[in-house]
Amino acid sequence: MVESRWLRWIGPGLIALGGVGAIVSTASGGARLQPWATTTCTDEPAAVQGGIGPDVWFELEPQLDGDGALRGQRLTLSEMDGTVVRAMDLPAESFAAGPFGGVVLVGADDGALSRVDMLDVERDCWSPLDETRSIVRRATLDEARGGIIEMRVDRASREDLGIWFRPLDGRGAARRILGPIEADARFGRTWSTEFAWDAARGRLAIQSCGEAACRTRILAPDTGATLMIDQPDLGLLLGVDDQRVITYGACLGLPCPVVSTDVISGDRVLLVGEAGAAALVGSGDDQRLVYEADSAAGRTLRSVSLGGGQPTDLGHVTGDLRLMTSPGQPDNNRLDRPRLRHMTGGRTVLLSETLR
């Protein structure tokens, strides 16, 4: 069975769980649904202060009108125990990013202004971060430098305006830190831009994708130094490890090969010949790629070192469980103690517990 990559990007929704993929079903069970709080946060959340904060998950689900056109998006958020799920409705041009500890960034455009807010799930409050007449298409939290990083486009022409940094404390104006990506006929029109940090939060991967092929720029925000991977047979970003970028091939659906590319030499390692949904797990030298694979017995969960080698079989995926990841991987796409979650029952366990 081939799964459309565009369906994974725009529907049925995105699940981000503690910064890594999570095995989930498509429903949140009997959790109580409450509207999002309107209280403004009075101080910085743990994610900004340097603490880890609680683990949260979120889902962004397109809302269609009677003709099938996108009329808005519905964002639901919860702490990991899933006992209370809060929700808010967003306009069609909106996004969510993270989670970063216990907070999620939310961007929304009303046709005149773009806003970026930070939602603190544990405390049920929000903090306004930015407001601009340009359209903010994507944003990520830069804790190390105390700001947010945004991808902007011009409201009238939709021309790429590049990558911008804005301090969280509001004491400085937004400034552009990277220009727009140049046109390249090999990739066609750029349809989406995604962010992903390396483990040390010192370098930011900025991926710009056409219909299938993607270009990835690696930015060091402290120095402005940038490297580019622009081979047209590479696709959706899975993560950054040291000087390696992990991506799918340029596929229109899944399964698809997963490739590790050295950003300095350009050398490649084929990690998986055919992978379904996939995510990076762990940190430092202990990172691995976890992915779904088809086998004679059905869907199987496997893992492989980011340096390549023989994969490890983690067992079959049963029932309605599924390894889900956010578009381009969550911005905070690493977790030392990854968890699996069954959304119907709400039970959460460490990945290591499921492998015994």
C-alpha positions as CSV (number, residue, x, y, z in Angstrom):
1,M,0.0,0.0,0.0
2,V,1.3,3.4,-1.0
3,E,0.6,6.3,1.4
4,S,0.5,9.8,-0.1
5,R,3.1,12.1,1.3
6,W,0.8,15.1,0.9
7,L,-1.9,13.3,3.0
8,R,0.7,12.9,5.7
9,W,1.5,16.6,5.5
10,I,-2.0,18.1,5.6
11,G,-4.3,15.3,7.0
12,P,-5.7,13.6,8.8
13,G,-3.6,15.6,11.3
14,L,-0.2,15.8,12.8
15,I,0.8,14.2,16.1
16,A,3.8,15.4,17.9
17,L,4.6,13.5,21.1
18,G,7.5,14.6,23.3
19,G,9.5,15.5,20.2
20,V,9.5,12.0,18.6
21,G,7.2,9.8,16.7
22,A,4.5,8.0,18.7
23,I,2.5,4.9,18.1
24,V,-1.1,6.2,18.1
25,S,-4.6,5.5,16.9
26,T,-6.7,8.1,15.3
27,A,-8.9,8.9,18.3
28,S,-8.4,10.4,21.7
29,G,-10.9,8.2,23.4
30,G,-13.0,9.5,26.2
31,A,-10.8,12.5,27.1
32,R,-12.7,15.6,28.2
33,L,-12.6,18.4,25.6
34,Q,-12.4,21.9,26.9
35,P,-11.9,25.3,25.1
36,W,-8.5,26.9,25.2
37,A,-7.9,29.3,28.1
38,T,-7.7,33.0,27.4
39,T,-5.3,33.8,30.3
40,T,-2.0,35.5,29.4
41,C,1.0,33.8,31.0
42,T,2.7,36.0,33.7
43,D,6.2,34.5,33.4
44,E,8.2,32.3,31.1
45,P,7.4,28.6,30.9
46,A,10.0,25.9,31.8
47,A,10.8,25.3,28.1
48,V,12.1,28.9,27.8
49,Q,13.7,29.0,31.2
50,G,15.9,26.0,30.4
51,G,13.8,23.3,32.1
52,I,12.3,20.3,30.4
53,G,8.7,20.8,31.5
54,P,5.9,18.3,31.0
55,D,5.5,16.2,27.8
56,V,2.6,17.2,25.6
57,W,1.1,16.1,22.4
58,F,-0.9,18.1,19.8
59,E,-3.0,17.5,16.7
60,L,-3.8,19.9,13.9
61,E,-6.7,18.7,11.9
62,P,-7.9,20.4,8.6
63,Q,-11.6,21.5,8.6
64,L,-13.3,21.3,5.2
65,D,-16.4,23.0,3.9
66,G,-19.2,21.3,1.9
67,D,-17.2,21.6,-1.3
68,G,-14.0,20.1,0.2
69,A,-12.2,23.4,0.5
70,L,-10.1,24.1,3.5
71,R,-12.0,26.6,5.8
72,G,-9.8,26.3,8.9
73,Q,-7.9,24.0,11.2
74,R,-8.7,22.6,14.7
75,L,-5.8,22.4,17.2
76,T,-6.1,20.0,20.1
77,L,-3.5,19.8,22.9
78,S,-3.0,17.7,26.0
79,E,-0.4,16.7,28.6
80,M,0.8,13.1,28.2
81,D,-1.8,11.6,30.5
82,G,-4.5,12.7,28.1
83,T,-7.1,13.3,30.8
84,V,-7.9,16.8,29.5
85,V,-7.7,17.7,25.9
86,R,-8.0,21.4,25.1
87,A,-8.9,22.7,21.7
88,M,-8.9,25.9,19.6
89,D,-10.1,26.8,16.1
90,L,-7.6,28.4,13.7
91,P,-8.0,30.0,10.3
92,A,-7.0,28.1,7.2
93,E,-3.6,29.8,7.0
94,S,-2.2,28.6,10.3
95,F,0.4,26.2,11.8
96,A,1.6,24.6,15.0
97,A,5.2,23.7,15.9
98,G,6.9,21.8,18.7
99,P,6.3,20.6,21.3
100,F,9.1,22.4,23.2
101,G,8.8,20.9,26.7
102,G,5.3,21.9,27.7
103,V,4.7,24.6,25.1
104,V,3.6,24.7,21.5
105,L,4.0,27.6,19.0
106,V,0.9,28.5,17.1
107,G,0.8,30.8,14.1
108,A,-2.4,32.2,12.5
109,D,-3.1,34.7,9.7
110,D,-6.4,36.6,9.4
111,G,-5.8,38.1,6.0
112,A,-4.2,41.3,7.3
113,L,-1.8,40.2,10.1
114,S,0.1,37.1,11.1
115,R,0.4,36.3,14.8
116,V,2.7,33.8,16.5
117,D,1.7,32.8,20.1
118,M,3.2,30.4,22.6
119,L,0.7,28.1,24.3
120,D,1.6,26.7,27.7
121,V,-0.4,23.5,27.9
122,E,0.2,22.7,31.6
123,R,-0.7,26.2,32.9
124,D,-3.5,26.8,30.3
125,C,-2.2,30.2,29.3
126,W,-0.6,31.9,26.3
127,S,2.1,34.4,25.5
128,P,2.0,36.6,22.4
129,L,5.4,36.5,20.6
130,D,5.1,38.3,17.2
131,E,2.7,40.2,15.0
132,T,3.6,41.2,11.4
133,R,2.0,42.2,8.2
134,S,4.1,39.7,6.4
135,I,2.8,36.1,6.4
136,V,4.6,33.8,8.8
137,R,4.5,30.4,7.3
138,R,6.5,28.5,9.9
139,A,8.2,29.2,13.2
140,T,10.4,27.4,15.7
141,L,11.6,28.2,19.3
142,D,15.3,29.1,19.7
143,E,15.8,28.7,23.4
144,A,19.6,29.0,23.3
145,R,19.4,32.5,21.8
146,G,16.1,33.5,23.5
147,G,13.9,34.0,20.4
148,I,11.8,32.6,17.7
149,I,12.9,31.9,14.1
150,E,10.3,32.4,11.4
151,M,9.9,31.8,7.6
152,R,8.0,34.7,6.1
153,V,6.5,35.5,2.7
154,D,5.2,38.7,1.2
155,R,1.4,39.2,1.7
156,A,0.7,40.6,-1.8
157,S,3.1,38.6,-4.0
158,R,3.7,35.5,-1.8
159,E,7.4,36.0,-2.5
160,D,9.8,34.3,-0.1
161,L,11.2,36.9,2.3
162,G,13.7,34.5,4.0
163,I,14.3,33.5,7.6
164,W,13.8,35.9,10.5
165,F,14.8,36.0,14.2
166,R,12.7,37.9,16.8
167,P,13.8,38.1,20.5
168,L,11.3,36.6,23.0
169,D,11.6,39.6,25.4
170,G,10.4,42.0,22.7
171,R,13.4,44.3,23.2
172,G,14.6,44.2,19.6
173,A,13.0,44.3,16.2
174,A,12.8,41.2,14.0
175,R,15.8,40.8,11.7
176,R,16.5,38.6,8.7
177,I,19.2,36.0,9.3
178,L,19.0,34.2,6.0
179,G,17.8,35.2,2.6
180,P,15.2,33.4,0.5
181,I,16.1,30.2,-1.2
182,E,17.0,30.6,-4.9
183,A,14.8,29.2,-7.6
184,D,15.9,25.9,-9.0
185,A,14.1,24.2,-11.9
186,R,15.1,20.8,-10.7
187,F,12.8,21.2,-7.7
188,G,10.0,23.2,-9.1
189,R,7.9,25.5,-7.1
190,T,8.5,25.4,-3.3
191,W,5.3,24.3,-1.6
192,S,6.5,23.9,2.0
193,T,9.2,24.9,4.5
194,E,10.0,23.0,7.7
195,F,12.5,23.4,10.5
196,A,14.4,20.9,12.6
197,W,17.2,21.4,15.2
198,D,20.2,19.2,15.7
199,A,20.7,17.6,19.1
200,A,22.8,20.4,20.5
201,R,20.4,23.1,19.3
202,G,23.3,24.8,17.6
203,R,22.3,24.3,14.0
204,L,19.0,24.6,12.3
205,A,17.9,22.6,9.3
206,I,15.6,24.6,7.0
207,Q,14.0,22.4,4.4
208,S,12.2,23.7,1.3
209,C,10.2,21.1,-0.7
210,G,8.7,21.0,-4.2
211,E,6.2,18.3,-5.2
212,A,8.6,15.5,-4.2
213,A,12.2,16.7,-4.0
214,C,13.6,18.9,-1.2
215,R,16.5,21.2,-0.5
216,T,17.9,21.5,3.0
217,R,20.0,24.4,4.3
218,I,21.9,23.9,7.5
219,L,22.2,27.3,9.4
220,A,24.4,28.1,12.4
221,P,22.4,31.0,13.9
222,D,25.4,32.2,16.0
223,T,27.7,32.7,13.0
224,G,25.3,32.8,10.0
225,A,27.3,30.0,8.3
226,T,25.1,28.0,5.9
227,L,25.5,24.7,4.1
228,M,23.2,23.4,1.4
229,I,22.1,19.9,0.4
230,D,20.4,20.2,-3.0
231,Q,20.3,16.8,-4.7
232,P,17.0,16.3,-6.4
233,D,16.7,12.6,-5.5
234,L,16.3,13.5,-1.8
235,G,13.0,14.3,-0.1
236,L,11.4,14.9,3.3
237,L,13.6,15.6,6.3
238,L,13.7,13.3,9.3
239,G,16.4,14.9,11.4
240,V,19.9,16.2,11.8
241,D,22.7,14.3,13.6
242,D,26.1,15.8,13.9
243,Q,27.0,16.6,10.3
244,R,24.6,14.1,8.8
245,V,21.1,14.9,7.5
246,I,18.6,12.1,7.5
247,T,15.9,12.2,4.8
248,Y,13.6,10.1,2.8
249,G,14.3,9.8,-0.9
250,A,12.3,12.0,-3.3
251,C,9.2,9.8,-3.2
252,L,5.5,10.7,-3.7
253,G,4.4,8.2,-1.2
254,L,5.5,5.5,1.3
255,P,7.4,3.2,1.6
256,C,10.5,5.1,0.6
257,P,14.2,4.8,1.1
258,V,15.9,6.6,4.0
259,V,19.3,8.1,3.3
260,S,22.0,9.7,5.6
261,T,23.9,12.5,3.8
262,D,27.2,14.0,5.1
263,V,26.7,17.8,4.7
264,I,30.5,18.4,4.3
265,S,31.5,15.6,1.9
266,G,28.2,14.8,0.4
267,D,28.8,11.1,1.0
268,R,25.7,9.0,1.5
269,V,24.7,5.9,3.5
270,L,21.5,4.1,2.6
271,L,19.9,3.3,6.0
272,V,16.7,1.6,4.8
273,G,15.7,0.4,1.4
274,E,11.9,0.7,2.1
275,A,10.5,2.5,5.1
276,G,7.1,3.6,6.1
277,A,6.6,6.3,8.8
278,A,9.9,6.9,10.6
279,A,11.5,9.0,13.4
280,L,14.8,9.6,15.1
281,V,15.0,8.3,18.6
282,G,17.6,9.1,21.3
283,S,20.5,11.6,21.4
284,G,24.2,11.8,21.1
285,D,26.0,8.6,20.0
286,D,22.9,6.5,20.9
287,Q,20.6,7.8,18.2
288,R,18.7,5.4,15.9
289,L,16.1,5.5,13.2
290,V,12.9,3.8,14.2
291,Y,10.6,3.0,11.2
292,E,7.7,0.9,10.1
293,A,8.4,-1.9,7.5
294,D,6.1,-4.4,5.8
295,S,6.8,-8.1,6.4
296,A,5.1,-11.4,5.7
297,A,3.5,-11.2,9.1
298,G,2.3,-7.6,8.6
299,R,3.6,-4.2,9.8
300,T,6.8,-4.4,11.8
301,L,8.7,-1.8,13.8
302,R,12.5,-1.8,13.3
303,S,15.4,0.4,14.2
304,V,18.8,1.0,12.6
305,S,21.9,3.0,13.6
306,L,22.3,6.3,11.9
307,G,25.7,5.1,10.6
308,G,24.0,2.2,8.9
309,G,24.2,-1.5,9.5
310,Q,21.8,-4.4,10.2
311,P,18.4,-3.3,11.5
312,T,17.0,-4.6,14.8
313,D,13.5,-6.0,14.7
314,L,11.3,-4.4,17.5
315,G,8.2,-6.6,16.9
316,H,4.9,-6.4,15.1
317,V,2.6,-3.3,15.1
318,T,-0.8,-4.6,15.9
319,G,-4.4,-3.3,15.7
320,D,-4.9,0.4,15.1
321,L,-1.5,1.4,16.4
322,R,0.6,3.5,14.0
323,L,3.9,5.3,14.1
324,M,3.0,8.9,13.4
325,T,5.2,11.9,12.9
326,S,4.7,15.5,12.2
327,P,5.4,17.1,8.9
328,G,9.2,17.4,8.5
329,Q,9.5,16.0,12.0
330,P,8.7,18.0,15.0
331,D,11.0,21.0,15.6
332,N,12.0,19.4,19.0
333,N,12.5,16.1,17.3
334,R,14.6,14.3,19.9
335,L,13.9,12.6,23.2
336,D,16.3,10.6,25.4
337,R,13.4,8.5,26.7
338,P,10.9,8.0,23.8
339,R,7.4,6.8,24.6
340,L,4.7,5.0,22.8
341,R,1.1,6.1,23.3
342,H,-2.1,4.3,22.5
343,M,-4.5,7.2,22.0
344,T,-7.7,5.2,22.6
345,G,-6.8,3.9,26.0
346,G,-4.5,6.9,26.9
347,R,-1.8,4.6,28.3
348,T,1.8,5.8,27.8
349,V,4.9,3.6,28.3
350,L,8.6,4.0,27.6
351,L,9.7,2.5,24.4
352,S,12.2,0.3,26.3
353,E,9.3,-1.3,28.2
354,T,7.7,-2.5,25.0
355,L,11.0,-4.2,23.8
356,R,11.4,-6.6,26.7
